[in-house]
Amino acid sequence: MKKTLIIAAAITYILISGCASQPTSTFETFRPQDLNGLISSGQYIQKTDNFYVINDSSSSMADKYLGADFPAQPSPTKFSVEKEILNRINLTIPDLKLTAGIRSFGFGPCLGWKFTRLNLPLISYSKPPFGSGIDTMTCASGGTPLDSAIEESVKDLSTTTGNIAMLILSDGGVDTDPVPAVKSLKQRYGDRLCVYTVWVGNKQDEYGQTVLNQLSDVAGCGFGTTANRISSPEGMTNFVKSVFLKPGTLPLTDCSRQDDDADGIDNCRDKCPNTPKGAHVNQFGCWIVDIKFGNNQSNIRPQYYSELDNAATVIKNNPGVNIEVQGHTSSTGTVEHNQRLSERRALAVKNYLSRKTHAGGLTVRGYGLTQPIDTNETEAGRSNNRRVQLEVLK
């Protein structure tokens, strides 16, 4: 009965106001501070492994934002300030190995007539795909079923390992009490879960700040803040440090001067630190067989045989090594189709390498579209995402 009333109210609001008229605001240029030096010096170390955003895309966020801390043309809505905050977080996050995802809540056409929408499934974090996830949130409509989004997060976070930072952006004007949903989530994930909230509201929304602060209190880890406090580069830096980093306990050697696996990528940037000698790596130090697959294709063209022969030589020079052959795709097509396509690509490479090496330590896994290394907004970026990667298993 309660959700029926929410739907009826949401439809009434949409019919009266519409959501196609929401303008796009251009904010002043934000210049983030670089946190990588603090990590490479050992002053700070990573504490968060999974970054999960819940964004308020309800109709109240379409109201004009009245604070002076986010100047823009035209005057921004609360919803556009939320997106700008996420963009600034994205710019400020240092080079960390994370997974990241985004879910929004509301109702109506902006969310496909559902109470909550998964805008970005948890994927390996890098700035371009996270930015693309932010861009999928185009407007705000409907009620404020924050509890529904938190309940759905259980499914989204089910495959995670390590610590989880849940970030909730809202004006706090919720339809139903979200505290029970946070309590349930905390029971499931325990000390792994911290909840951070950012209140994006006006003076008449001040009661919502109390609602949001309650969620961090219930979680027993994290804190609440406001859009105003994190609007400057300094404020955003302190926020990102608090969410993702903690003080280092031991002095560390400068990782930018180290390259333990001798692949040409220093330890600070190397996300695949066990690459065998002689392997061809990408800018992240991960073993890539540089094969360009055509759109919706998994066949290996003859011009790439020499690249695979090089990989075979590396495998022969490292007998007994266990390698996962990982297939990846761009975002063109459905999730299910790309999953099957990534598996076919990985299997094609595995079969070639098996014939050349007779090695028994090769396994296959398809990751579909979940781990892009480049933007999916351009053909060049999509081409880079259509790849096969080799990972040495410990």
C-alpha positions in Angstrom: 0.0 0.0 0.0 2.8 2.4 1.0 4.7 2.0 -2.3 1.4 2.3 -4.3 1.0 5.7 -2.7 4.6 6.6 -3.6 4.1 5.6 -7.2 0.8 7.6 -7.4 2.5 10.7 -6.0 5.5 10.3 -8.3 3.3 10.0 -11.4 1.3 13.1 -10.3 4.5 15.1 -9.9 5.9 14.0 -13.2 2.7 14.9 -15.1 2.7 18.3 -13.5 6.4 19.2 -13.8 7.9 16.8 -16.3 11.6 15.9 -16.1 12.7 16.7 -19.7 13.1 20.3 -18.8 15.9 19.9 -16.3 18.8 22.1 -17.6 22.5 21.0 -17.6 24.7 23.3 -15.6 28.3 24.2 -16.4 30.4 24.5 -13.2 33.6 26.5 -12.7 36.8 24.5 -13.5 37.8 22.2 -10.6 41.5 21.7 -10.0 42.1 18.6 -7.8 45.1 18.1 -5.6 47.4 15.2 -6.3 47.4 12.6 -3.6 49.7 10.1 -5.3 52.8 11.6 -3.6 51.4 10.9 -0.1 51.0 7.2 -1.1 54.3 6.8 -2.8 56.1 8.3 0.2 54.4 5.9 2.6 52.7 8.7 4.5 49.3 7.2 3.6 48.2 3.8 2.6 45.0 2.5 1.0 42.2 1.3 3.3 39.2 1.0 1.0 38.8 -1.8 -1.6 35.3 -1.2 -2.9 33.7 2.2 -3.5 29.9 2.1 -3.9 27.7 5.2 -4.5 24.0 5.6 -3.8 22.7 8.8 -5.5 19.4 10.5 -4.8 17.7 11.0 -8.2 14.2 11.8 -6.8 12.1 14.8 -7.7 13.3 17.0 -4.8 16.8 16.9 -6.3 15.5 18.8 -9.4 15.0 21.9 -7.2 17.4 24.7 -7.5 20.5 24.5 -5.2 20.7 27.8 -3.3 24.2 27.5 -1.9 27.0 29.7 -3.2 29.7 27.0 -3.0 29.0 25.5 -6.4 28.8 28.4 -8.9 27.5 27.4 -12.3 25.6 28.6 -15.4 22.7 28.2 -15.4 22.1 28.0 -11.6 22.5 24.4 -10.6 19.9 22.0 -9.3 20.6 19.8 -6.3 20.9 16.9 -8.7 23.5 18.6 -10.8 25.5 19.4 -7.7 25.4 15.7 -6.7 26.9 14.8 -10.1 29.5 17.5 -9.8 30.5 16.2 -6.4 31.0 12.7 -7.9 33.0 14.2 -10.8 35.3 15.9 -8.3 35.7 12.8 -6.2 36.6 11.0 -9.4 39.2 13.6 -10.3 40.7 13.5 -6.8 40.9 9.7 -6.2 44.6 8.7 -6.4 45.9 5.7 -8.3 44.4 2.9 -6.2 43.3 -0.7 -7.1 39.5 -0.5 -6.4 36.2 -1.7 -7.5 33.5 1.0 -7.9 29.8 1.1 -8.7 26.9 3.6 -8.8 23.2 3.0 -8.0 20.5 5.7 -8.0 17.0 5.9 -6.5 13.8 7.7 -7.2 11.0 6.8 -9.6 9.6 7.7 -13.0 11.2 7.9 -16.5 14.6 9.0 -15.1 14.9 5.5 -13.5 13.1 3.5 -16.0 9.9 3.5 -13.9 11.7 1.6 -11.1 12.5 2.7 -7.5 16.2 2.2 -8.1 18.6 1.8 -11.0 22.1 0.3 -11.2 24.0 2.9 -13.2 27.4 1.3 -13.0 27.9 -2.3 -11.8 30.9 -2.9 -9.6 33.9 -2.9 -11.9 37.7 -2.3 -11.6 38.0 1.4 -11.0 39.5 3.8 -13.4 38.4 7.4 -14.1 36.8 7.1 -17.6 34.3 4.4 -16.9 33.4 5.8 -13.5 32.8 9.2 -15.3 30.6 7.4 -17.8 28.6 5.9 -15.0 28.0 9.4 -13.6 26.8 10.5 -17.0 24.1 7.8 -17.1 22.2 9.8 -14.4 20.5 12.3 -16.6 17.5 13.6 -14.6 15.7 13.4 -11.3 12.1 12.3 -10.7 9.7 10.5 -8.3 9.8 9.8 -4.6 12.7 9.0 -2.3 12.9 5.3 -1.7 16.5 5.3 -0.2 15.7 2.1 1.7 15.0 0.3 -1.7 18.5 1.3 -3.0 20.2 0.1 0.2 18.3 -3.2 0.1 19.4 -3.7 -3.6 23.0 -3.0 -2.6 23.2 -6.4 -1.0 23.1 -8.0 -4.4 25.5 -5.5 -5.9 28.1 -6.0 -3.2 27.8 -9.8 -2.9 31.0 -10.6 -4.8 33.2 -8.0 -3.1 36.2 -8.8 -0.9 37.9 -6.3 1.4 36.6 -3.1 2.9 33.5 -1.3 1.5 32.9 2.5 1.4 29.3 3.3 0.8 28.7 6.9 -0.2 25.1 8.2 0.0 24.3 11.6 -1.6 20.9 13.1 -0.9 19.0 16.0 0.7 17.7 13.5 3.3 14.0 13.9 2.5 13.2 10.2 2.5 9.8 8.4 2.1 10.5 5.6 4.5 13.1 5.1 7.3 16.3 3.8 5.8 17.9 2.9 9.2 16.6 -0.7 9.2 18.1 -1.3 5.8 21.5 0.0 7.0 21.3 -2.2 10.1 20.6 -5.2 7.9 23.6 -4.4 5.6 25.8 -3.9 8.6 24.9 -7.3 10.0 25.9 -8.8 6.7 29.2 -7.0 6.2 30.3 -6.1 9.7 33.5 -4.2 10.1 34.1 -4.3 6.3 31.4 -1.6 5.8 31.7 2.1 6.3 28.9 4.5 5.4 29.6 8.1 4.3 26.9 10.6 3.6 26.9 14.0 1.8 23.9 16.2 2.4 23.1 18.2 -0.7 20.3 20.5 0.4 18.9 23.9 1.1 17.9 25.5 4.4 14.4 24.1 4.2 16.0 20.6 3.9 18.0 20.8 7.1 16.1 18.1 8.8 17.5 15.7 6.1 21.0 16.2 7.4 20.0 14.6 10.6 18.5 11.6 8.7 21.7 11.1 6.8 24.1 11.5 9.8 22.0 8.8 11.5 23.0 6.3 8.8 26.8 6.7 9.5 26.1 6.4 13.3 24.2 3.2 12.8 27.0 1.7 10.6 29.5 2.6 13.4 32.0 3.5 10.7 32.2 6.5 8.4 30.7 10.0 8.8 28.4 12.6 7.4 29.4 15.8 5.7 27.8 18.5 3.5 28.2 19.6 -0.1 29.5 23.0 1.1 32.3 21.4 3.2 33.8 19.4 0.3 33.3 22.0 -2.5 36.9 23.4 -2.5 39.9 21.4 -3.7 41.2 21.4 -0.1 37.8 20.1 1.3 37.6 17.5 -1.4 41.1 16.3 -0.7 40.4 15.9 3.0 37.2 14.0 2.2 38.9 11.6 -0.3 41.8 11.0 2.1 39.3 10.1 4.9 37.3 7.7 2.7 40.1 5.9 0.9 43.3 6.3 2.9 44.8 5.9 6.3 48.1 7.0 7.7 51.0 4.7 6.9 52.6 2.9 9.8 56.0 2.2 8.3 58.3 4.3 6.1 58.2 2.9 2.6 60.7 3.1 -0.3 59.6 5.4 -3.1 57.5 3.0 -5.3 58.0 5.3 -8.3 61.6 4.2 -8.4 60.9 0.5 -8.1 59.9 -2.0 -10.7 59.9 -5.4 -9.0 58.8 -7.5 -12.0 61.0 -5.5 -14.5 58.1 -4.8 -16.9 58.9 -1.1 -17.4 56.0 0.0 -15.2 57.0 1.4 -11.7 55.4 -0.2 -8.6 53.2 2.8 -8.0 51.3 2.3 -11.3 51.7 -1.5 -11.6 48.3 -3.1 -11.0 49.7 -6.6 -12.1 52.9 -6.9 -10.0 53.7 -10.5 -10.9 54.1 -10.2 -14.7 56.7 -12.7 -16.0 59.8 -11.3 -17.7 59.4 -10.6 -21.4 55.6 -10.2 -21.4 54.1 -7.3 -23.3 52.2 -5.1 -20.8 49.8 -2.1 -21.0 50.1 1.2 -19.1 49.0 -0.5 -15.9 51.6 -3.3 -16.1 49.2 -6.0 -17.0 50.1 -8.7 -19.5 48.1 -8.0 -22.6 48.2 -10.0 -25.8 47.9 -7.1 -28.2 45.1 -8.5 -30.4 42.4 -6.2 -31.8 39.1 -8.1 -32.1 36.5 -6.8 -34.5 33.2 -5.8 -33.0 31.2 -8.9 -32.0 34.1 -11.2 -33.2 36.3 -13.7 -31.4 38.4 -15.0 -34.2 42.2 -14.4 -34.2 43.5 -12.8 -37.4 46.9 -14.0 -38.8 48.6 -10.6 -38.2 48.4 -11.3 -34.5 50.0 -14.7 -34.5 53.5 -13.3 -33.7 52.0 -11.5 -30.6 50.7 -14.8 -29.4 53.9 -16.6 -30.2 55.7 -14.1 -27.9 53.3 -15.0 -25.1 53.9 -18.7 -25.8 57.7 -18.1 -25.5 57.2 -16.4 -22.1 55.0 -19.3 -20.9 57.7 -21.8 -22.0 60.3 -19.8 -20.1 58.3 -20.0 -16.9 57.4 -23.7 -16.6 54.7 -24.5 -14.1 53.2 -21.0 -14.1 49.4 -20.9 -13.7 47.7 -18.3 -15.9 44.2 -17.1 -16.2 43.3 -16.1 -19.8 40.8 -13.3 -19.3 38.4 -12.1 -22.1 37.0 -8.6 -22.1 34.6 -6.6 -24.3 33.4 -3.1 -25.0 29.9 -2.0 -23.8 28.2 -2.5 -27.2 25.4 -5.0 -26.9 23.7 -6.6 -23.8 25.5 -7.8 -20.7 24.6 -11.4 -21.4 25.9 -11.2 -25.0 29.2 -9.6 -24.0 29.7 -12.2 -21.3 29.5 -15.0 -23.8 31.6 -13.1 -26.3 34.4 -12.5 -23.7 34.5 -16.2 -22.9 34.9 -17.0 -26.6 37.7 -14.6 -27.0 39.6 -16.0 -24.0 39.0 -19.5 -25.2 40.4 -18.7 -28.7 43.6 -17.4 -27.2 43.9 -20.2 -24.7 43.5 -22.8 -27.4 46.3 -21.1 -29.5 48.7 -20.9 -26.6 47.9 -24.6 -25.6 48.8 -25.8 -29.0 52.1 -23.8 -28.9 53.2 -24.6 -25.4 51.3 -27.8 -24.3 51.1 -26.0 -20.9 48.5 -27.4 -18.5 48.2 -24.3 -16.3 46.0 -22.2 -18.5 42.4 -21.5 -17.4 39.7 -19.3 -19.1 37.5 -16.6 -17.6 35.2 -14.1 -19.4 34.7 -10.7 -17.7 32.3 -9.3 -20.4 32.0 -5.5 -20.2 32.7 -5.2 -16.5 36.4 -4.2 -16.6 37.0 -1.6 -19.2 40.5 0.0 -19.4 39.3 2.9 -21.6 36.2 4.9 -22.4 33.4 3.3 -24.3 32.4 6.6 -25.8 34.8 6.4 -28.7 35.6 3.7 -31.2 39.3 3.9 -30.2 38.4 3.3 -26.6 36.0 0.5 -27.4 38.7 -1.1 -29.5 41.1 -1.0 -26.5 38.4 -2.6 -24.3 38.0 -5.6 -26.7 41.0 -7.4 -25.4 42.5 -10.5 -23.9 44.6 -10.2 -20.7 46.8 -12.8 -19.1 47.1 -12.8 -15.3 49.6 -14.9 -13.4 47.8 -16.6 -10.5 49.5 -16.8 -7.2 
